[in-house]
């Protein structure tokens, strides 16, 4: 029997479903589990062959492996959406107060410094090249962290997700800076300067209300390609492109979304409009594909695990991701809120921050990249790095997810009680 729903209504409903964080989190975690199973099965050779297959124009520095296209290219779409959401928070949300915005920014600094110090402390007796990986546990994988909170925390305060997004973006920017300064031979300043040209044109276009895909997408791709060619992690381009999109609806830059009770039109700014459109591609395709090609770590069986856990490099990574992130983020947040005029968001409790801090210990892409740069791809130490990152991320997700799941049940009861009170109150 044919559906009586119009195709555009079905698509709208599907889009709203795919935009939900819980759906995106389920997609990502499923892709991660599938990658781990395949990478440690007889089909691992095929998986690695596909992941490492290279294509793209060499002249444009874009002859990349499938895995790199996923991590550098597709993930830039996710960072574009994150940039849009954060821009809305900074302009019209809770982060518009500098004192509120300062809290997750400082937390990110603590969340980078303490894990690095713990790694150094664990590997200091060994010394030498082992210390080269000090930055491995410093990075938070924002896609995985947001997915965990989405899956376990439907009723958690929205401020917690905003805190994590801000923290993770700042964390990534710090990690990318560390890679550029300590692990990269040099940055191509010319390419970086050239990237500002399409970025500026993109900014002018969106400020003037241009929404044509054939104008904006080429400008975005050009910005991304030039940032990538400069030697800086290309996902930075996604954040920058998101940040230049206007939030406030103006006569030039606005999208009609309906009408109020009196029939007057209602408008959204372009940031909300683009987030609505691009979040579907990010959730349903970009992030799961990225997860599939990033999480396929070969453990090497039980003997491989035991050998890795006996290496101080893996131990330092696990301690840094699990304990370092939790101590660094929670501790720096606590110390900052001791200053007059700076406080935690009133909807949050410290146990929420602790749970979120553990979740921020999930590190994949950047951590694995730093491991390769530190010890060389395919080396024994690099194999131990992969096991350490995987084990540390799993423990961090388990502890943080468990704490937030308990808190989610608490907030669900509070929400249900509030609804019961609202129903019980007599009408005026």
N, C-alpha and C positions, 0 to 999 in steps of 0.2 A: 504494500500500500504506500503510495508516494507521500512524502512529508508535506504538510501544509505550511511549513515554515519557509519563508523566503531564504534563498541562499545566503544573503548578506546577514540575516539574523542568525543563521547557523554558524557562520564564520565569526560573528561578533561574540557568540557564546563560547566558541572554541578558543578565541583569542583571550577572553577573560579567564578561562580555565588555565590556559598555558601561562598566563601572567602570574599566577599564584606561586609564591615562593615554595610552598609544599610540593607542588608538581615539579618545579624545576629541581628542587632538592632530591626528589625521588629519581628523576632522570639521571642526575649527576652520580648519585650513589650507586644506581644500577650499572651505569657505564663503568664506574670504578671497580665494582665487584667483578664484572665481566672481564675487564682488562687483566685483573690479578689472576683470575682463573685461567685465562688463555695463555698469559705470559709464563705460567708455571705448569703448563700442560704440553703434550707432544706437539701441539700446534704453535708453540712459542716461536719456532723458526719462521713460520709464515707471518705471524704478528710482527716480529722484528723487521722482516723484509718489507712489509707494507709501511710500517712506521718510519723506516730509514730510507725509503724510496725518495729520490730527489727530483724536483722539477722546478721550472721557473727560469726567467732570463738572468743569466750570469752577469751580463753587462750592467744590470740594475741592482746587483748584489742580492738578488732574490732567487737564486738557485738553492732552495731550501728543502729539507726533508719534510715528509708529511707531518711528522711530529712537530717540527718547527713551525710549519704553516698553522697548525692547530694552536700552539702555545703563543706564537707571536701575532698571527693574523686573526684567527677566529676569536681569541680571547680579547682582542682589542675591541670587538663589538660589545662584549660584556663590560669592559671598562668604560666604554662610551655611555652605556646605560647607567653605570654607577656614577659617572661624572655628572650626568643629567640629574640624578636623584640627589646627589650631594649639593649641586648648585641650587636646587629648590630648597634644601634645608638651610643653606647659608643665606639665601635671599629672603625666603618667606617662612622658614621653619624655625625650629628651636635653636639651630646653630647660628642664627643671625646675631645673637648676643655673643660678642667675642669671648666673654668669660666662660660661657658654656662650650664654645667651640675649642677653647684652649685645653679642656680636660682630656678629650680623646687624642689630641695632638701630642700632649706631654706623655700620655699613656703609651703612645706608639714609640716614643723615644726610649722610655723605660723598657718596653717590650722588645726592643732591639739590643739595648746595651746589656741587660742582665743575662740573656741567653748566651751572648758572645763571651761574657766574663766567665760564666759557668763552663763553657766549652774549653776555654783557655786554662782554667783551674784544673780540669780533669786531665788535660793533655800536657800540662806544664812539666810534670816529671819525665815524660817521654821526650819532649822538646823537638827540635828539628822541624822537618816537613809536616809533622802531624799538626802543628799549630796553624798551618796555612788555611785550614778550613774553619777558622774562628767565626766567619760570618754565616756558615751553613744554617744554624738554628735561629738566625735573626729574622727570617722572613715568614710572614703569614700568607697562606694561600687563601685569598679572599673568596674565591668561588666555592671552595670546599667548606670554609668556615660559615659562610652565609647559608649554604645548603643544610648544614647540621642544625643551625638555629631554626631554619624554616621547617625542617622535619619534626623537631621535638618541641617547638615553641610557638604554636599557633596563638596562644593567649598571652605571650610575653609582651611587656610594654614596647611599643614601637620605638621608644627612645633607645632601647638596647640594640636594636638592629642598626639604628643611625650611628650609635657609638661605635659599633663594630665596623661599619662601612668606612667611617672617617678614620678610625684607627688603622684599618687594613690598608687603605689607600696611602696614608702617610708612611706606614710601615714599608709598603712596596716602593715608594719613592726613595726612602732612605736606603733600602736594600739595593735598588738600581744604582743609586749614587755610589754606594760602596763598591759595587761591581765595576763601575766606570773608573773609580779612582784606584782601587787596589787589585783588580783582576783583569783589567783591559789594557792592552798596549797603548791605546790612545783613542781619543774621540775625534771624529772628523767634524771640526767646527764649521767648515764650509757647508757640509750637508745639513748640519743642524740649523744653520742660519737660513739655508734655502727652504727648510721645512716651515719656517715662519711665514713664507709668502702664501702658500695655499691655505695655511691656517688663518691668516689675516683675511684673505678673500672669503673663506668660509664664514668667518665671524661677521664680516660686512653683509654677506648675503642673508644670514639668518636674522641679523638685526633689522634688515629691511623686509623681512617676512617671506623670503624665498623658501619654497618647500619642494621645488622640482628635484626629483631624484637624480636626473641626468646632469644637474649642476652640482649638487651637494656631494653625491657619492664619489665622483672623480676627484673632487677637492679633498675629501677625507682620505681616499686611497693614496693620493699624492703626498699628503702630510705624513701618513703612516709609513710609506715607502722611504721617504727622506729621513725620517727619524730612525728607521731601521738601518739605513745605510750609514748613519752617523755613528753607529756603535752603541747607542742607547737602546734599552729594551723598548720595543715598538709599542707595547701596551700603553706607554705614557701618552702616545698620540691620541688614544681613545679618551683618556681622562681630559686632555686639553681641549679636544673637540667638543666634549660634553659641557665643559665649563664655559665655553663662549656662547652657548645657546641661551637666548633670553628666557627668563622665567615669567616675568610679569607680562600680561597681555597688553599690547599697545595697538593703536589703529593699524600699524603696519604689520606687526608680528603677533598674530592671534589666530585661533581656530575656534569656530563656533561649535559648541558641544550641546546646545539645547536652548531652552527658554525657561524663564522663571514663571511664577504663578500669574503674573500680569501680562505675560507674552513677550517680555523684553528678552532679547538674545543674551545667552551666557557664553563667555569665551574662556578658553585656556591659553596659556602662553605656549610657545613652541617647545619648551623643555618638557612639559607634561605630554604634549602631543607626540614628540619623538620617542619619549620613554614608552608610551603606550604601543607604538608601532614596532620599535626595535627590541623591546623586551621579549616578544614572542620568539624572534629569531635567536636571541641570546639564550633563552631558557630551553627551547625545544631542539636546538641544533648546535650552536657554537660551544656552549659550556659542556654538554655531554660528549661531544666529539673531542674537545680538549681533554676532558677527564679520561676518556678511553685511551688516548695516546700518551698521556702523562703518567697514569697510574700503573702501567704494565711493568712493574718491577719484578725481576726474577730473584726469588729468595734463595734458591739453591738447595732446597730440601731442609730437613732437620739439621743435618751436619753443617750446612751453610749458615743457618741461623746461629748455632752454637759458636761457630768460628767468628761470626760478625760480632756477637755480643761479648766476645773476649777481647775485642779491639777497643782501645780507649777512644778512638775516633767515633765509633758508633755509640758508645756509652755517653760521650760528651754531647752528641747530637740529641739523644733521647732525653738526657737530663736538661739540656737547654730548651728543647721544645716543650717538655711537660712542666718542669719546675720553673725554668727561667722565664718563660712567657707569663705564667701565672703570678710569680713574684714580681716581675718587672712591671707588668701592667697594673696589677692591684696596688702594689706599693707606691708607684709614682702617682697614681690617681689619689690614693689616700693622703700622701704628703702634700699634693697640690691643693686639695680641698681643705687643708688646715689654714690656708691663707684666707684672709677676710675678703668676702665678696665672691668667693669661688666655691661652688658646692656641686654635689652630684645632682643629676636630674631628679626632681621630687618624686617621679613615678618609679624610680629604681631603688633597690636595696643592695647592700654590699654583697650579699650572696649572689645576686644577679651578675654583678661585675666579676666576681670570682669565677662563676661558671663561664661567662663570656671570655674571660682571660685564658682559661684552659682551652676553650675552643680555638682561640687565636693561635694556639700552639700547633695547629695543623699546617704543615709546610710541605709543599710538593715542588712545584715548578721551579721557583727561584732557588730553593734549597738544593735541589738536584743539579741545577745549573752551576751554582757555586761549588758544589762537590766536584763536578767535572773540571771546572777551571782550577780548582785547588790541587787535585791529585792526578788529573788526566783521565779522559774517558776510557773505560774498559780496564783500568788498573784494579788491583786487589783492594786498595783503599777506597776507590770509587764504588766498588761493589758493596763494601761495608757501609759506605755513606747511604746508599740506596736502602739497605736494610734498616739502618738507624733512622732515616727520615720516615720510612713506612711505619716502623714500630712506634716511634715517638708520636707521629701524627695520629695513629690508631689509639694510643693510650690517651692522648690529649682529647680526642673526639669522644672517647668512651667516658672519661671523667667529666669533662665539660658538658657533654650531652646528657649525662645522668643527672648532674646538678640542675641543669635547666629544665629537664623533663619533670623533676620534682617541683620546681618553681612554676612550671607551666600548669601543673595540676592545681597549685595554690591559686594562681590567677584565674583559672577557669572557675573554681569555686567562688571566688570573689565576684566574678562577672555574673555567675548564675544567681548569687544572693542579691546583687544589685538589681537584676531583672525581676526577681521575685518581689522585692520591695516596691519597684516601680509599678508592677501589676496590682499589688495590694493597696496602694495609695488610692483613696477615693478621688474621683474626678471633681473639679471645681464646678 
